[in-house]
Amino acid sequence: MTEKIISINNLKKKYGQQVVLNDVSFEVDYGQIVGLIGPSGAGKSTIIKLTLGMEKADSGNSEVFGIHMPNRKILNKMGYMAQSDSLYSSLSARENLIFFAKMREVKKEDLASEIDRVSQVVDLKDQLDKKVDNFSGGMKRRLSLAIALLGNPQLLILDEPTVGIDPALRKNIWAELGKLRDKGCSILVTTHVMDEAELTDRVALLIDGNIIADDTPSNLKQQYDVDSIENVFMKAEGDM
């Protein structure tokens, strides 16, 4: 197995005259949580879409599992959670999970235990038979995360997964991400919540389409002589 689960090389993307990504390169290693942080509009979601081949870069390329993207053959190895929830509102949470589990080729005999596992992680076990149309925004985010976790994917790509989720549950979710990482899962997560960046193995700071720093949280704090990733971000932004 390649150690570079994601390899992004010299990605450039413009929308009209606006430069969204300016020659961005970085990697996600096997069994590593990488946080991509930055303010809204910095280009975090664009990186994910280009990485997965959902949009076309103006130049540069991305590889996942050593395969040039896009490539449908490796989608079953990945769990993806977008910023906007793609759920079937007329179905219950359980029915959504069953549908996506079948798409992920979860074995029939494992279906019930797998739904129980992921719904427990996001604290939705008591809500599984409610229609998604009646869910709050935060509950929909939790269901989207549960869907991404189905089947123990080798790679998780999570775009702002904890938006609208209360602090106690957010802590539980990050604990689960840590357990998945320890089992060898690779995780790319975008966030603008700076204290979440402290929980990653490596963090890349993205501002105005440029990665301005990329290292472990402890190394970045030492490099910038500050005590938090939030202060790293503020100091790095001020140095631009």
C-alpha positions as CSV (number, residue, x, y, z in Angstrom):
1,M,0.0,0.0,0.0
2,T,1.2,3.5,-0.9
3,E,2.0,5.6,2.1
4,K,0.7,8.7,0.2
5,I,-3.1,8.2,0.3
6,I,-3.7,11.6,-1.2
7,S,-1.1,13.5,-3.3
8,I,-2.1,16.9,-4.6
9,N,0.3,18.5,-7.0
10,N,0.3,22.2,-8.2
11,L,-3.4,22.6,-8.3
12,K,-4.6,25.9,-9.7
13,K,-8.3,27.0,-10.0
14,K,-9.9,30.2,-11.1
15,Y,-13.6,31.2,-11.2
16,G,-13.7,34.0,-13.8
17,Q,-10.9,36.4,-12.6
18,Q,-10.9,35.2,-9.0
19,V,-8.0,32.9,-8.1
20,V,-9.3,30.3,-5.7
21,L,-6.3,28.0,-5.5
22,N,-2.8,29.2,-6.4
23,D,-0.4,26.3,-7.1
24,V,-1.4,24.2,-4.1
25,S,0.5,21.0,-3.2
26,F,0.2,18.7,-0.2
27,E,-0.2,15.1,0.9
28,V,-2.1,12.9,3.3
29,D,-0.2,9.9,4.6
30,Y,-1.5,6.5,5.5
31,G,-3.0,6.5,9.0
32,Q,-2.9,10.2,9.5
33,I,-5.4,13.0,10.3
34,V,-4.6,16.1,8.3
35,G,-6.5,19.3,9.1
36,L,-7.0,21.9,6.3
37,I,-7.9,25.1,8.1
38,G,-8.7,28.6,7.0
39,P,-11.5,31.2,6.9
40,S,-14.6,30.8,4.8
41,G,-13.8,31.3,1.1
42,A,-10.1,30.3,1.5
43,G,-10.5,27.4,-0.9
44,K,-10.9,24.4,1.4
45,S,-13.9,23.0,-0.2
46,T,-12.5,23.6,-3.7
47,I,-9.4,21.5,-2.8
48,I,-11.7,18.6,-1.8
49,K,-13.7,18.8,-5.0
50,L,-10.6,18.9,-7.1
51,T,-9.0,16.1,-5.2
52,L,-12.0,13.9,-5.8
53,G,-12.4,15.0,-9.4
54,M,-15.8,16.6,-8.7
55,E,-14.5,19.7,-10.4
56,K,-11.7,20.2,-13.0
57,A,-8.6,22.0,-12.1
58,D,-7.1,24.6,-14.5
59,S,-3.8,22.9,-14.0
60,G,-2.2,20.4,-11.7
61,N,-3.5,17.0,-10.6
62,S,-4.5,14.8,-7.7
63,E,-4.0,11.2,-6.9
64,V,-5.8,9.1,-4.3
65,F,-4.5,5.6,-3.5
66,G,-1.9,6.3,-6.2
67,I,-4.6,6.6,-8.8
68,H,-5.2,9.7,-10.9
69,M,-8.5,11.3,-10.1
70,P,-11.4,11.1,-11.0
71,N,-11.7,7.4,-10.9
72,R,-15.0,5.7,-9.8
73,K,-13.3,2.4,-9.0
74,I,-11.9,3.6,-5.7
75,L,-15.0,5.3,-4.4
76,N,-15.9,2.4,-2.2
77,K,-12.7,2.8,-0.3
78,M,-13.7,6.3,0.7
79,G,-16.2,8.0,3.0
80,Y,-17.0,11.6,2.0
81,M,-19.0,14.2,3.8
82,A,-19.7,17.4,1.9
83,Q,-20.5,20.8,3.4
84,S,-24.1,20.6,2.1
85,D,-26.1,17.5,3.2
86,S,-27.1,15.1,0.4
87,L,-29.9,13.2,2.1
88,Y,-33.3,11.8,1.1
89,S,-35.6,13.9,3.1
90,S,-38.7,11.7,2.5
91,L,-36.9,8.7,4.1
92,S,-36.1,8.0,7.7
93,A,-32.5,8.2,9.0
94,R,-32.4,4.4,9.1
95,E,-33.6,4.2,5.5
96,N,-30.9,6.7,4.4
97,L,-28.3,4.6,6.2
98,I,-29.5,1.4,4.6
99,F,-29.5,2.9,1.1
100,F,-26.0,4.3,1.4
101,A,-24.7,1.2,3.1
102,K,-25.8,-0.9,0.1
103,M,-24.1,1.6,-2.2
104,R,-20.9,1.1,-0.1
105,E,-21.4,-2.7,-0.4
106,V,-21.7,-3.3,3.3
107,K,-22.6,-7.0,3.7
108,K,-26.2,-7.8,4.5
109,E,-25.3,-9.7,7.6
110,D,-23.3,-6.7,8.9
111,L,-25.9,-4.0,8.0
112,A,-27.7,-3.8,11.4
113,S,-24.6,-3.7,13.5
114,E,-23.0,-1.2,11.2
115,I,-26.0,1.1,11.4
116,D,-26.0,0.7,15.1
117,R,-22.3,1.6,15.3
118,V,-22.3,4.8,13.2
119,S,-25.6,6.1,14.7
120,Q,-24.1,5.7,18.2
121,V,-21.0,7.7,17.2
122,V,-23.2,10.7,16.1
123,D,-25.8,10.2,18.9
124,L,-28.7,9.4,16.6
125,K,-29.7,5.9,17.8
126,D,-33.0,7.2,19.2
127,Q,-33.9,9.2,16.0
128,L,-33.3,6.5,13.4
129,D,-37.0,6.0,12.5
130,K,-37.8,9.7,12.1
131,K,-38.0,11.2,8.6
132,V,-35.0,13.4,7.7
133,D,-37.5,16.1,6.6
134,N,-38.1,16.7,10.4
135,F,-34.5,16.8,11.3
136,S,-32.7,20.0,12.4
137,G,-29.7,21.2,10.5
138,G,-27.4,19.8,13.2
139,M,-29.1,16.4,13.1
140,K,-28.7,16.3,9.3
141,R,-25.0,17.0,9.7
142,R,-24.7,14.1,12.2
143,L,-26.5,11.8,9.8
144,S,-24.2,12.8,6.9
145,L,-21.2,12.0,9.1
146,A,-22.7,8.6,10.0
147,I,-23.1,7.9,6.3
148,A,-19.5,8.8,5.7
149,L,-18.4,6.4,8.4
150,L,-20.3,3.4,7.0
151,G,-18.1,0.4,6.1
152,N,-15.0,1.5,7.9
153,P,-13.5,3.3,4.8
154,Q,-9.7,3.5,4.3
155,L,-10.0,7.2,3.6
156,L,-12.4,9.8,5.1
157,I,-12.8,13.2,3.6
158,L,-14.8,15.5,5.8
159,D,-15.7,19.0,4.9
160,E,-16.6,21.0,8.0
161,P,-18.1,17.9,9.8
162,T,-18.8,19.5,13.1
163,V,-20.7,22.7,12.0
164,G,-23.9,22.9,14.0
165,I,-22.8,20.2,16.4
166,D,-22.7,20.8,20.2
167,P,-19.3,20.8,21.9
168,A,-19.8,17.5,23.9
169,L,-20.7,15.6,20.8
170,R,-17.9,17.2,18.8
171,K,-15.5,15.9,21.4
172,N,-16.9,12.4,21.0
173,I,-16.7,12.6,17.2
174,W,-13.0,13.6,17.3
175,A,-12.4,10.7,19.7
176,E,-13.9,8.4,17.1
177,L,-11.8,9.9,14.4
178,G,-8.7,9.3,16.5
179,K,-9.7,5.6,16.9
180,L,-10.2,5.3,13.2
181,R,-6.8,6.8,12.5
182,D,-5.2,4.4,15.0
183,K,-6.7,1.5,13.0
184,G,-5.1,2.9,9.8
185,C,-7.8,5.1,8.4
186,S,-6.5,8.3,6.7
187,I,-8.6,11.4,7.3
188,L,-8.6,14.8,5.6
189,V,-10.8,17.2,7.5
190,T,-11.5,20.9,6.8
191,T,-12.5,23.2,9.6
192,H,-12.4,26.8,10.6
193,V,-12.6,25.8,14.3
194,M,-9.0,26.4,15.4
195,D,-9.1,24.2,18.5
196,E,-10.0,21.2,16.3
197,A,-6.7,21.7,14.5
198,E,-4.9,20.8,17.7
199,L,-6.3,17.3,17.4
200,T,-4.8,16.6,14.0
201,D,-1.4,15.0,13.2
202,R,-0.7,17.6,10.6
203,V,-2.3,20.9,9.8
204,A,-2.2,23.0,6.6
205,L,-3.1,26.7,6.8
206,L,-4.9,27.9,3.8
207,I,-5.4,31.7,3.1
208,D,-6.4,33.3,-0.2
209,G,-5.8,30.1,-2.1
210,N,-2.3,29.6,-0.8
211,I,-1.0,27.0,1.8
212,I,1.1,29.2,4.0
213,A,2.2,26.6,6.5
214,D,2.0,22.8,6.7
215,D,3.4,20.8,9.7
216,T,2.4,19.2,13.0
217,P,0.6,21.4,15.4
218,S,3.4,21.3,17.9
219,N,6.0,22.2,15.3
220,L,3.9,25.1,14.0
221,K,3.5,26.5,17.5
222,Q,7.2,26.3,18.1
223,Q,8.0,27.8,14.7
224,Y,5.8,30.8,15.3
225,D,6.6,31.0,19.0
226,V,2.9,30.9,20.1
227,D,0.8,28.6,22.3
228,S,-2.1,27.7,20.0
229,I,-2.9,27.0,16.4
230,E,-5.3,30.0,16.4
231,N,-2.3,32.2,17.2
232,V,-0.2,30.5,14.6
233,F,-2.9,31.3,12.1
234,M,-3.1,35.0,13.1
235,K,0.6,35.4,13.1
236,A,1.1,33.6,9.7
237,E,-1.7,35.7,8.2
238,G,0.0,38.9,9.5
239,D,3.3,37.8,7.9
240,M,1.7,37.6,4.4
